Amino acid sequence: MTQRPGFEERYRAISARDTRFDGQFVTAVRSTGIYCRPSCPARTPKPANVTFFATSAAAHEAGYRACKRCLPEAAPGSPEWNLRGDAVARAMRLISDGVVEREGVPGLSARLGYSPRHLTRLLAAELGAGPLALARAQRANTARLLLVGTDLSATDVAFSSGFTSVRQFNDTIREVYDLTPTQLRATRRGRTAPAGLTLALPVREPFDHSGLFAWLAARALDGVEAGDATSFERTLQLPSGTGWFRLAVADGLRLEAQLEHLDDLATLVARVRRLFDLDADPQAVDVALAAHPELAPLVAATPGIRLPGVVDPQELLVRAMVGQQISVAAARTHLSRLVAALGREVTVAGTNRRLFPSMADIAERGSDVLTGPAARIRAITETAAALVSGELSLGNADDPVEQRTLLLGRRGIGPWTADYVRMRVLGDPDVLLAGDLALRSGAARTGIPHDPKSLTAWAARVAPWRSYLSMHLWRAAAPAKKETP
């Protein structure tokens, strides 16, 4: 875990209006009663009037309102929650995914193995706000996205954001933003597309969108996903129903979405942000990697490289198991065949698409569709059955050590697969798949040791960014016969 910046470093950041720190903390000013993002263009307050909070929820709890000028809620999220694997970080991932709205604080704490009271104490002690306040801040931000990005009625915005009543929605918006919902909506620029939802998503620059979109497009499954150098789209199952999204580069990042149930919007946005690693701190990664002469040319060629996440952890596990030890193209063929046979058909904007098959369908009928070694097929269907029964659970807030141990305890899952799942499901920035052939090929082309033992030893110097090193080495590899799925 990286050390959090102290008061002096944070004050220097706000004095310089440093955008790198947006989303990592907020600045509350006692003389005005408002809080801002670090890059707020307003006059820098005196140090004696400043209090720094890790989250906007903590600033709300302390009685501050969001700045109308810099809109701190519109900043990218903190990269800290992927850097850490402790209970607080895992709780923040679950809260962003909407677990408090769906399961309440008892459900959140049960997933983490704590009592509600103890979890509340942990969050309040470190972040200055408990799970309810953190979830409330997220609801307010989702409402802001909808008010400025869509033409939905205020009532639809309220319930789509997770509020239980219009009155609660109105009170929260006024309290957080010191604006009524109507006044907040009036701050938007332009109009939205008439069909579905179109939202602007903040991201820290530099952002290697073309490389990330191309990486995902190369693995896109027919009927489920599609992509090119400027966009990526897919269907997915969300807690309340099905959904579709398209993320594209168009005057920033634009998210188009169609949802069966609007109350899935906050969850969709959180999962899209994880899939595209939008909350990363690319400058910190680039500076750390470029400090090594062997890697500096890679960083210069591809600044802002990202670590692809997932929208469905269970799906990723099946994809990894199908794709291990075969090429990307072969894995795509096998998985597209699985989708065609078992994926449920849905219609989006008049186009027939498919969802990735459910674990229940894979457990029951996967052996009729999958081809290859019988032991591998059996391992895949047994793993799917374990996910259905609850014998095996997998999520983006798992304890990293426990997740790896559980996966390695199953037949057909070795260290490569377990670590690849940890890298992408947890967004762990510090995983190196030293035995991966394509990665080793990239290491050889880069001029660093490329046998597994030597590569592992060499890569220790770039911790905690070995996952991003892996992405650079995969990019540097010659057209590989075997690549990560």
C-alpha positions, -999 to +999 in steps of 0.1 A: +000+000+000+013+034-009+015+060+019-012+086+019+000+122+013+002+143+044-011+178+049+018+196+034+018+175+002-019+180-002-017+217+004+010+219-023-013+200-046-042+224-041-019+254-044-007+241-078-043+230-087-028+196-095-054+175-114-036+143-106-051+144-071-087+150-082-108+122-067-081+112-042-092+137-015-113+168-011-105+201+005-129+216+030-127+253+037-140+264+071-144+300+061-168+292+032-184+259+044-177+242+010-154+215-002-135+213-035-115+190-056-077+197-055-077+214-089-105+239-081-096+272-098-108+292-069-083+312-048-063+289-026-075+291+010-052+298+039-038+266+056-055+274+089-089+273+072-083+239+054-093+204+064-086+175+040-110+146+038-105+112+021-140+112+007-168+137-001-190+117+022-168+127+051-170+163+041-208+160+040-209+145+075-188+174+087-213+198+074-197+210+042-213+215+008-199+206-027-183+235-046-206+246-075-176+257-095-154+226-096-181+199-088-158+175-068-182+146-074-175+148-111-138+138-106-125+103-113-126+080-083-096+072-060-071+047-073-064+037-038-091+011-035-074-011-061-040-006-046-052-020-013-067-053-003-078-045+032-114-044+045-118-006+039-108-009+003-129-039-003-159-022+013-154+008-010-155-015-041-188-031-029-204+003-020-196+016-055-212-015-070-245-007-051-244-034-025-257-011+003-287-003-019-294-039-026-285-057+006-281-029+032-253-025+057-258-061+071-253-075+036-222-054+030-207-064+064-215-101+059-197-101+026-166-088+043-169-111+074-175-083+099-204-072+121-222-040+109-210-021+139-174-031+135-174-023+098-190+011+105-162+018+130-135+008+105-149+031+078-156+060+101-122+058+117-103+060+083-127+078+060-147+099+084-180+084+072-198+051+077-213+029+049-247+046+048-231+080+044-207+067+017-236+051-002-256+083+002-228+103-014-227+078-043-265+082-048-261+120-049-234+116-076-255+092-096-284+117-094-261+144-106-250+123-136-287+117-146-298+153-140-270+168-162-268+139-187-303+129-194-339+142-198-353+118-172-379+133-149-369+142-114-389+113-101-372+088-124-338+103-114-346+099-077-356+062-079-329+053-105-303+068-082-313+046-053-333+071-032-364+057-015-385+089-019-385+121-040-384+141-008-352+123+003-338+129-031-346+166-031-332+171+004-300+153-004-293+172-036-299+205-018-277+195+011-248+182-010-248+207-039-267+237-023-288+236-055-323+222-062-325+194-087-338+219-113-309+243-107-284+214-109-299+203-142-296+238-156-258+235-153-255+209-180-241+216-214-260+205-246-287+179-249-287+141-247-294+115-272-332+108-275-328+070-270-312+055-239-288+073-218-256+092-227-233+102-199-198+118-197-174+098-176-143+115-161-109+099-165-074+109-156-051+116-185-031+102-202-055+074-212-045+048-237-080+043-251-070+029-285-047+002-269-073-007-243-102-009-268-081-029-292-071-053-264-107-059-255-118-061-292-093-088-299-111-109-272-147-098-280-172-127-282-196-127-311-231-114-302-219-102-267-191-077-274-177-056-302-150-029-304-125-010-325-098+016-317-123+043-305-151+023-288-162-009-271-197-022-264-213-052-248-244-067-232-243-078-196-265-091-168-271-066-140-287-071-106-322-060-117-321-069-154-302-069-186-281-040-199-260-028-228-234-001-230-210+015-254-180+035-243-166+058-270-141+086-273-160+116-284-151+150-268-140+130-238-154+097-228-191+091-235-211+062-221-242+052-240-264+028-221-297+010-224-310-007-192-340-029-185-342-012-151-329+023-145-319+014-109-290-005-123-273+027-136-250+033-107-239-004-108-233-002-145-212+030-142-191+014-115-185-017-135-176+003-166-151+023-147-136-009-134-135-026-168-117+004-184-096+012-153-108+048-153-099+055-117-062+046-122-034+071-115-016+069-149+010+095-141+021+076-110+024+044-129+042+060-159+067+078-136+075+046-117+080+024-147+099+050-168+124+053-141+139+021-154+159+026-186+146-007-201+110+004-197+112+041-206+107+035-243+076+014-236+061+042-215+070+068-240+053+048-268+022+041-247+016+066-219-014+060-197-016+022-203-046+007-185-053-027-168-085-042-181-110-052-154-142-071-157-180-066-156-186-101-143-161-120-122-177-154-127-176-149-165-140-139-164-131-171-145-148-193-171-131-173-199-097-178-183-102-215-178-113-219-214-084-198-227-055-210-207-027-226-228-044-217-261-042-187-283-065-157-281-081-166-314-087-201-303-102-190-270-124-166-288-137-193-311-145-217-282-162-190-261-182-176-290-195-211-297-205-214-260-223-180-263-241-191-295-253-223-279-261-212-243-263-174-242-298-159-238-308-137-267-318-101-260-328-072-282-311-038-279-321-009-301-337-033-326-306-055-328-304-091-315-276-097-291-267-123-265-257-124-229-228-145-217-242-179-206-253-182-169-232-204-147-262-227-143-264-233-180-227-239-183-228-263-154-257-282-170-249-281-207-214-269-211-200-304-217-223-306-247-207-275-263-171-272-251-144-291-269-109-301-258-095-323-231-122-340-211-104-330-178-105-293-187-142-295-197-151-313-165-131-287-145-150-258-161-185-273-156-177-283-120-164-248-113-196-233-128-217-256-106-197-246-075-204-209-083-241-217-086-243-236-054-222-210-034-195-236-027-172-211-045-178-174-045-159-148-065-162-110-064-142-078-068-140-073-030-125-107-022-095-109+001-067-115-024-050-143-005-082-161+003-094-158-033-062-173-047-062-201-021-098-210-030-091-210-067-059-231-064-079-256-044-101-265-074-092-290-100-082-274-133-071-240-118-034-234-116-013-204-105-015-187-139-053-187-139-056-178-102-033-148-106-049-137-139-082-137-121-067-117-093-052-092-117-085-085-136-112-092-111-096-074-081-079-048-103-047-058-084-020-035-098+009-057-087+005-091-104+032-105-127+024-137-147+060-146-152+053-180-168+031-165-195+048-171-229+037-139-246+047-118-216+081-135-216+084-128-253+078-091-246+103-091-218+130-106-242+122-079-268+124-052-241+158-064-230+150-076-195+154-111-181+127-134-196+130-168-179+103-170-151+126-169-121+148-141-134+119-121-147+102-124-113+133-112-095+138-083-119+102-071-118+103-067-080+118-033-086+086-019-101+063-030-073+034-021-068+029-017-106+037-052-119+003-056-135+009-025-156+044-038-165+026-070-177+004-049-200+035-032-214+052-065-220+022-081-237+021-050-259+058-054-267+055-091-276+059-101-311+027-118-326+026-145-301+015-181-305+000-182-270-014-151-253-035-144-222-072-149-228 
